[in-house]
Amino acid sequence: LFGGMGELKALMIVWLYSYVPTLLWFFLTSFLYVILPPPRTGSLAGQIFTVLYLFLSFGLLFWKILIYSLTLRFCLKLNLWQIVRVTMVFWPLLILYFALFNRMEIFKIPFA
């Protein structure tokens, strides 16, 4: 559809590595929940923790985006404009998927 030339097996192997930042984020969040459970205070220590947590989360998100683009670049041999087009098709579908699951209350947070 977008002119990609690659093997599905190589794509799946590299795509599995994109879950490393996600797993790190979930383990880190679980660990930090045990150490410093919410609600965090408005004190200086609580605000510093929140800022550090946000920086770490954005860093892992950037890592995930980088792995996504490198996967498309090297496994499917897409150029920059093809990656942009794939992303422009992929993101609305992903948002629709999350909206549907949210409507079905699958993503409902149990403690909220």
FIPAKE-722920 format. One record per residue (C-alpha): residue in one letter; z, y, x. Coordinates in Angstrom, 1 decimal, decimal comma. Example, Ala and Ser with C-alpha at 12.3 -4.5 7.8 and 13.67 -1.06 7.14 Angstrom:
FIPAKE-722920
atom r=A | pz=7,8 | py=-4,5 | px=12,3
atom r=S | pz=7,1 | py=-1,1 | px=13,7
END
This chain:
FIPAKE-722920
atom r=L | pz=0,0 | py=0,0 | px=0,0
atom r=F | pz=0,9 | py=2,4 | px=2,8
atom r=G | pz=-1,1 | py=0,8 | px=5,6
atom r=G | pz=1,7 | py=-1,1 | px=7,3
atom r=M | pz=0,9 | py=-4,0 | px=9,6
atom r=G | pz=3,8 | py=-6,2 | px=10,3
atom r=E | pz=5,5 | py=-9,5 | px=9,8
atom r=L | pz=8,1 | py=-10,0 | px=7,0
atom r=K | pz=10,3 | py=-12,1 | px=9,2
atom r=A | pz=10,6 | py=-9,4 | px=11,9
atom r=L | pz=11,2 | py=-6,8 | px=9,2
atom r=M | pz=14,1 | py=-8,8 | px=7,6
atom r=I | pz=15,7 | py=-9,4 | px=11,0
atom r=V | pz=15,7 | py=-5,7 | px=11,9
atom r=W | pz=16,7 | py=-4,7 | px=8,4
atom r=L | pz=19,8 | py=-6,9 | px=8,7
atom r=Y | pz=20,9 | py=-4,8 | px=11,7
atom r=S | pz=20,8 | py=-1,7 | px=9,4
atom r=Y | pz=23,9 | py=-3,2 | px=7,7
atom r=V | pz=26,0 | py=-2,8 | px=10,8
atom r=P | pz=26,9 | py=0,9 | px=10,1
atom r=T | pz=27,5 | py=0,1 | px=6,5
atom r=L | pz=29,9 | py=-2,7 | px=7,4
atom r=L | pz=31,6 | py=-0,5 | px=10,0
atom r=W | pz=32,1 | py=2,2 | px=7,4
atom r=F | pz=33,6 | py=-0,3 | px=4,8
atom r=F | pz=36,0 | py=-1,8 | px=7,4
atom r=L | pz=37,0 | py=1,6 | px=8,7
atom r=T | pz=37,6 | py=2,9 | px=5,2
atom r=S | pz=39,7 | py=-0,2 | px=4,4
atom r=F | pz=41,7 | py=0,1 | px=7,6
atom r=L | pz=42,3 | py=3,9 | px=7,1
atom r=Y | pz=43,3 | py=3,2 | px=3,5
atom r=V | pz=46,1 | py=1,0 | px=4,8
atom r=I | pz=47,2 | py=3,4 | px=7,5
atom r=L | pz=47,0 | py=6,6 | px=5,4
atom r=P | pz=46,6 | py=5,9 | px=1,7
atom r=P | pz=45,5 | py=8,6 | px=-0,7
atom r=P | pz=46,4 | py=11,2 | px=-1,8
atom r=R | pz=46,2 | py=13,0 | px=1,5
atom r=T | pz=48,2 | py=16,1 | px=1,7
atom r=G | pz=47,0 | py=19,6 | px=2,2
atom r=S | pz=48,9 | py=19,8 | px=5,5
atom r=L | pz=47,2 | py=20,3 | px=8,8
atom r=A | pz=47,4 | py=16,6 | px=9,7
atom r=G | pz=45,9 | py=15,7 | px=6,3
atom r=Q | pz=43,1 | py=18,2 | px=6,7
atom r=I | pz=42,3 | py=17,1 | px=10,3
atom r=F | pz=42,2 | py=13,5 | px=9,1
atom r=T | pz=39,8 | py=14,4 | px=6,3
atom r=V | pz=37,5 | py=16,4 | px=8,7
atom r=L | pz=37,4 | py=13,5 | px=11,2
atom r=Y | pz=36,7 | py=11,0 | px=8,5
atom r=L | pz=33,8 | py=13,1 | px=7,2
atom r=F | pz=32,4 | py=13,5 | px=10,7
atom r=L | pz=32,6 | py=9,8 | px=11,3
atom r=S | pz=31,0 | py=9,1 | px=7,9
atom r=F | pz=28,1 | py=11,5 | px=8,5
atom r=G | pz=27,6 | py=9,9 | px=12,0
atom r=L | pz=27,4 | py=6,5 | px=10,5
atom r=L | pz=25,0 | py=7,8 | px=7,8
atom r=F | pz=22,8 | py=9,4 | px=10,5
atom r=W | pz=22,8 | py=6,0 | px=12,4
atom r=K | pz=21,8 | py=4,3 | px=9,2
atom r=I | pz=18,9 | py=6,8 | px=8,6
atom r=L | pz=17,8 | py=6,4 | px=12,2
atom r=I | pz=17,7 | py=2,6 | px=11,9
atom r=Y | pz=15,8 | py=2,9 | px=8,6
atom r=S | pz=13,1 | py=5,1 | px=10,2
atom r=L | pz=12,9 | py=2,9 | px=13,3
atom r=T | pz=12,5 | py=-0,2 | px=11,2
atom r=L | pz=9,6 | py=1,3 | px=9,4
atom r=R | pz=8,1 | py=2,7 | px=12,6
atom r=F | pz=8,3 | py=-0,4 | px=14,8
atom r=C | pz=8,2 | py=-3,4 | px=12,4
atom r=L | pz=5,6 | py=-2,1 | px=10,0
atom r=K | pz=3,9 | py=0,2 | px=12,6
atom r=L | pz=3,9 | py=3,2 | px=10,2
atom r=N | pz=3,4 | py=6,7 | px=11,5
atom r=L | pz=5,6 | py=9,7 | px=10,5
atom r=W | pz=3,6 | py=10,6 | px=7,4
atom r=Q | pz=3,5 | py=7,1 | px=6,2
atom r=I | pz=7,3 | py=6,8 | px=6,6
atom r=V | pz=7,7 | py=10,0 | px=4,6
atom r=R | pz=5,5 | py=8,7 | px=1,8
atom r=V | pz=7,3 | py=5,4 | px=1,7
atom r=T | pz=10,6 | py=7,2 | px=1,5
atom r=M | pz=9,3 | py=9,5 | px=-1,3
atom r=V | pz=8,5 | py=6,4 | px=-3,3
atom r=F | pz=11,6 | py=4,5 | px=-2,3
atom r=W | pz=14,3 | py=7,1 | px=-3,0
atom r=P | pz=13,4 | py=7,8 | px=-6,7
atom r=L | pz=13,4 | py=4,1 | px=-7,3
atom r=L | pz=16,8 | py=3,8 | px=-5,6
atom r=I | pz=18,2 | py=6,7 | px=-7,7
atom r=L | pz=16,9 | py=5,1 | px=-10,8
atom r=Y | pz=18,5 | py=1,8 | px=-9,8
atom r=F | pz=21,9 | py=3,4 | px=-9,2
atom r=A | pz=21,6 | py=5,4 | px=-12,5
atom r=L | pz=20,9 | py=2,2 | px=-14,4
atom r=F | pz=23,8 | py=0,4 | px=-12,8
atom r=N | pz=26,1 | py=3,3 | px=-13,4
atom r=R | pz=25,0 | py=3,4 | px=-17,1
atom r=M | pz=25,8 | py=-0,3 | px=-17,3
atom r=E | pz=29,2 | py=0,6 | px=-15,7
atom r=I | pz=28,7 | py=-1,8 | px=-12,8
atom r=F | pz=29,6 | py=0,9 | px=-10,3
atom r=K | pz=32,6 | py=2,1 | px=-12,2
atom r=I | pz=35,6 | py=2,9 | px=-10,0
atom r=P | pz=38,5 | py=0,8 | px=-11,3
atom r=F | pz=41,3 | py=3,3 | px=-10,4
atom r=A | pz=39,6 | py=6,5 | px=-11,6
END
